[in-house]
Amino acid sequence: MRRLLFIFPCFCLHVKAANPAPEIISPQVKASVEKAVAWLLKQQQPAGHFSDQKTNQAPRRGDVPSHTAAMTALSIMGLASVGHLPGNPTPEGKAAERALKFIVDHVEPDENGYLGRSDRSRMYGHGIITLMLTEMLGMSADEATDKKVRTMTEKAIKLILRAQQVPKSEANRGGWRYEPSSSDSDISVSVWQLMSLRAAKNSGIDVPKEAIDNGIAYIKRSYRAERDSNGLLKQQEAAFSYEPYGGRQTFSTTSAGLLSLQVAGQYNTAEVIGSSNWLLKFPPEVNEPWFFYGCYYYAQGMYQRGGDHAATARQKTEQMLVGAQSAEGAWYPRNGNEKSAGPVYATSLALLSLSVYHHFLPIYQK
């Protein structure tokens, strides 16, 4: 992930979320989630968005504070992932509904459907907001809001498809980067777009199979295993790098690659098997750069993998996050650019990391 821009560097038919019985959750994790939700709700501003900075002034449509829309979308997903859905007649559900209305009423797409310009979160924010909107289709208690959500989602998906078609080199083809017109790609931007496309397809929005296939191919080119003369992998475990054929290989990029491929239906490919094995061998630690970003992908991706991978990642994730939570219920990033992102960002990602056994968001269901 380069610069804060936006710091980040997600099967079934998409219906109104069912509430399958969650697996057994420890009292410590349950208490941690409840404290986090209570803290997050205190960060909601009068206009409906979530922010570390208190304000009584509603943002103007189309010109919201930097990264506010993306942060709010992330907060909505965090709340929804533990069962607090827009439309629920609870304080938490009403908070999620207000936040969703903030997005549709204040975030003004450009003429091409681009959502990342309004709050300057660029394609990072566009992917996050689009994924959230796609997951919230049909969940609002307000029919007018639902219609706005669908309209924004359909235009945002078309923008992702157009951005993928920008002429690029063979290495970068199929991926995305900071702006819709970017001629290069990186894994941290691309995974949000790929997950948005798959979520949209699951919900009945027209997404060409070729677009998802090209996104999958791009992610796979970032997998850094040696191959023999026949193209077969020579290693049982390897990591994903930040860019194809080069760049940093970290737990966060590896976890992002792992989850995005599985969301796209690639459950048993060599890249999924090898990256999940690599993460067993090199598990994350709370002081690593991009810890919260990576932990979210790690928890969800290893859960999708199942078996020992899921059990090990669950124990590791819960141990790290429960131990790192502040007394008031928030999490605070510790390192580098992620530290600048603030506690709303970290707390939302922590909720998504602890929510793997709740199954409320369709994109994360097996």
N, C-alpha and C positions, 0 to 999 in steps of 0.2 A: 504494500500500500504506500503510495507516495503522496505526501502532504495530506492535510486533514480533509480537504475538499469535501468529500464525505468519506468519512472514516472507514467505511466497510470494505478495507484494502485496503428452496425452499425448495393402489389408486382406485380413486373411486369416482363415481359420478358426483359432481359438485351440487349438492343439495343443501338445504338449511341444515346446519351441523347437528348431527345426532349426538347423543350423550352416552356413548358406551361406557360401561363400568370401568373406571380406571383401575390399574393394577395397584397393589398395596404400596402406599407411600408412607414413609416413616414419619413419626410425629415431628421430628426436627425439620424435615423438608417441608411438611405442611405448614408449620409455624413460620418458616423462612418465607414461603410464598405469600402467606397472609400478611406478613409485615411489609414485604415488598410492594404488594398491591396497595396497601394502606398508604405507604409513603408516596407511591406514584400518583395516586389520586390527589394528594396534597399539592402536586406540582402542576395540576391543570389550571390554566389561566381562565379568566372570565370569558374570553372569546372561544374557549373550547380546546385550544392547543395545549400541548405539554411542553414545558420549558423549565430550565434551571433558573431562569431570570424572571422574577415577578414583574408583571405589568398590568395596569388597568386599561390600557389603550388597545383597542382591537386593531389588528393589522388591516391595511387596505387590501382589497382583492387584487391579486396579482403581484403584490409586493410585500410578502411576509418576511419576517426576520430570517437571517441566514440559517439554513438547514432545519427551520422549524417544521415544515411540512413533512420532511423525511423522518425527523425525530418523533413527530406525532403519529405517523404511520407505523413506526416501529413500536411505539407504546400501545397502539391499538392491537397489534399482533401479539404483543406480550400479554395484555389483558385477556384477549380472546383465547390464547393458547392454554390458559388455566380456567377457562369456562365463563369469563365475563364478556358476553357477546352483546353487541349493539341490539337494542330492543328488549333485553332482559329487564324486568321491572324491579331492578335492584339499584342501589347507589352506583355500583361498579358498572352495571350495564348501561345506566343512564350517562355515566361519564364517557364510556366508549361511544355511545350514540352522539354525544355532543362533539367529541373529537372527530368522528366521521363526518358530521355536518360541517365542521370547520374545514376539513379537506375539500369537500365538494363546493363550499360557498366561498372560500378564500383563495384556493390554489387555482390560478387561471392558466390553463394550458395555452401554448402559442398556437398558431394556425395549423401546425402539424401534430398537435396532441402532446407536445413535450411538456412534462411536468417538472423537470429539474431546473428550469430557468427561474420560476417564481421565487424559490427560496435559495437559489444558487447552489443547490446540491448536485446539479448536473446529472449525468447518467446514473451515478450511484443512487441518488434520490429518486430518479425516475423509476428505476427498477424496484426499489423498496416500496414506493407509493403504489406502483402498478400491482405488485404482488399482494399488498394489503387490500386494495380495492377488489381485486379478483376473488380473494378469499372472503370478502364481506358481501359479495353479491347475494341478494335475497335475505340478508340477515337484519336489515334495518326494520324498525317498527313503523317507519314512515315511507309510504309508497313513493312519494316525490323524491326522497333521498335515494331510494333504490334506483329510480330511473336515472338520476344524476350519476350515481356510481357506475351504472352500466355504460352510459354514454362516455364518461371519462375513461373507463377501462378499455372500451373498444378502440377509442382514438389512441390511447397510450400503447396498446398492443401494435397497432399499425405503425406507430413511430419506431418501436423496437424492430419490427420487420424491415422497415425502410433503412434504419441505421445499419442493420446487418448486411444490406446490399451494397453499401459503400465499397468501391473497389479497394482491395487490400492485397498484400502479398500472400503467398501460399501459407506462410506460418500464421498469419493473423486472420485469415479468412474464416468466417463463421462466428467471430467474437465481437466484442464491443469494448469501447473505452470511454473517455471522459465526456465526449460530446457526440451527438448523433452523427456528425460529419467526420469523426476521427477515422484515420486510415490505419490505425494500429489497434491492438486489443490487449487486455490483460485479464487474468482469471478472476480478480476480485470484482470488477465491474460485470464481467460476463455471466457469472453464476446467478446474479439477481435477475438478469434479463432472461436467461434460459429457464429459471424456475417460474418466472412470470408467464412465459409462453406456455409451459406445460400446465400451469394452473388454469390459464385461460382456455386451453384446449379441453381440459377436464370439465370446465363449466359451460362448454358448448359454443365458445367463441371460435370463429374460423381462424385456425392457425395451420399453415401448410406443414405437412410432415417434413418436407425438405428443410424448413427453417430449424426445427428441433434437431434433425439429423446433423445439420451443419454446425449447430451449437455444440452438440455432443462431440463431433470430430475435433472442434477447436479445443475443448477441455482435454480431450485425450492427447492432443499434441503437447500439452504441458506436463504430461506424466514422464518422469525422468528415469525410466528403467532402461538398462542396456538390452539390446536385441541382437539375435544372431543373424546370419546372412539370409535366413528365411523370414526375418521379421518377427520371430518368436521371442518372447521375453526370457531373459536369462536370470532374472532375480525373482524371489518370492515376495519381496516387499520393496517398495520405492515410494517417493514423495512426488507431489505435484509442485511445479515451480510457478512463480508469479507470471512469467511469460513463456511462450513456447520455446522449447529448445534452449532455455537459459533462465537466468534469474534466480532469486532466492527460493530455497526449498524449506518451508517451515511447516509447523503443525497447523497453522491457520490456512495456508494455501492448500495443504493436503486435505484438511477437513472439508474445505469448500468444494474441492474437486470431487471428493467422495460423496457428499450429500447431493450435489447437483446432478451427478450421473444417475444416482438411484432415483431421484425425483423424476428424471427423464426416462425411467424404465430400464436402466442398465444395472440390474441387480447383481449379476454374476459374471461380469466381464473381468478380464485380467487386471484392469486398472482399479476396479473397485476392490477386488480381493487383495491386490498388492498394497494399495494405500491403507486399507483397514489393518492389514498386518503390520505395516510400518507404524501406524499410530499405536498399536499394542506395544511395539518395541520402544517407541519414543513418545510417551504420553505427555500432555501439556503440564505446565506449572504456572501458578497464578502470577508470577512475576515476569512472564514472557511478554514480549511486544505483541500487541493486538490480541491480548488474552481473551477478552470478552467476545470480540468478533469471532475468533477461532473456536472458543468454547461452544458457542451456539451451533456452529457447523459440526463440531466434534460430537456433541451430545446427540444431535439429530441424525447425523450420518452413521454413527456407530450403532444407534438404535435400529436404524433401517437394516443394518448388516445382520443383526441378531446374534444369538448364541453367546459365546464367551466375549465377543467384541462388545455386544450391548451391555452385558453384565459388568464387565470391567470398566467401561466408560461411564456407566451409571454411578458406580461406586466412586470413581475418581471425580466426576463432575460434582456430585452432591457433597463430597468431602471438601473440595476446593471452595465451592460457592458458599456453603453454610459457614465455613470458617472465615471467609473474607467479607461477609456481610456486616455492615455497620449496625450499631445498636438501634438506630431509627428505622432500619429496613432497606436502606439503599446500598448500592455497590458503587465504588469509586475507582475508575481506571488509574493505574499506577505509573504507566510508562509512556514516554514519547508522545506522538500525536494523539494516541488514544486517550491519554490523560486530559488533553484539551477538549475531548468530546463531552465529558461531564457525566454525572450520575444518572440522568434520565436515559441516556444511551446505554450505559452499562447495566442499569437495572432492568430495562426492557429486554436486553439480550440475555441476562441471567434468568429472567422468567421463561423465555423461550427455551433456554438450556435445561431448566428444571421441569419442563412441561411435557417431556417426551411420552409419558405414559397416560396423558389425559385424552389425547386423540380428538381434540375439538376442531383443529384446523385441518381441512381436507388434504391440503398439500403434503402434510406430514404423516398421513395415515398409510399403513402398509396395504 
